[in-house]
Structures are given as structure tokens and as C-alpha cells.
């Protein structure tokens, strides 16, 4: 899990997913200057690490942060990481 969060792009994606539950991959990546192929790899890493779940909705993929599951398994770990990421990101909105 920590390896998946060590990349700044993935950390930002998780932070955005936290603030926008059930959003699409495209909506969460909006405004990020990252190629689609790279984003696909980031989503895969986050999914395999157990940080997100992905469901198919027509042509879209909906992302859900598995915050409850993560809190059960690693109590108190995710919130401080996401708060620190928000504080360090100049364009971020508070959680």
C-alpha cells in the first residue's frame, strides 16, 4: 500500500478519489498532465494494492476508494497521508 502511495500522481489520484466517491477515472484525472497509458498503469497499481475498487459503468470506469477496508486493516494510516498530500499540493482542495 505504501509503495502505491509513494508516487505523487497516484497519491493525488487517491486524494481526489477520497473527495469524489464513485467518480470516473477521467473525472478524477481531469487537469493532470499525464498520458492515458500512464494513468491506466497508475489505476492498476492502486487497484492491485487494494486502495481502490473499479466498476464498469458502460464505457466508463467508476473508482471507489476503499477507505473503510483500509481503516479496518491499517487504522489511522490513510487520513494523515492524505492530509499531508493536500497540504503539500498547491492546487489541492481540503478533504
DAVEN-V650623 format. One line per field, one symbol per residue. phi: phi as a letter, one per 30 degrees, with the letter a starting at -180 (. if undefined). psi: psi as a letter, one per 40 degrees, with the letter a starting at -180 (. if undefined). Layout:
phi: ???
psi: ???
This chain:
phi: .ddddddddddddddddddbdiddedddceidcbdedddedddddddddidbbbbdbidccccbdddddddddbeicdedddddddddddcdcdd
psi: ddddeehdddddddddddegifiiddddehehghidddddddddddddeediihihgbeihhhhhfdddddddghedddddddddddehdeiii.
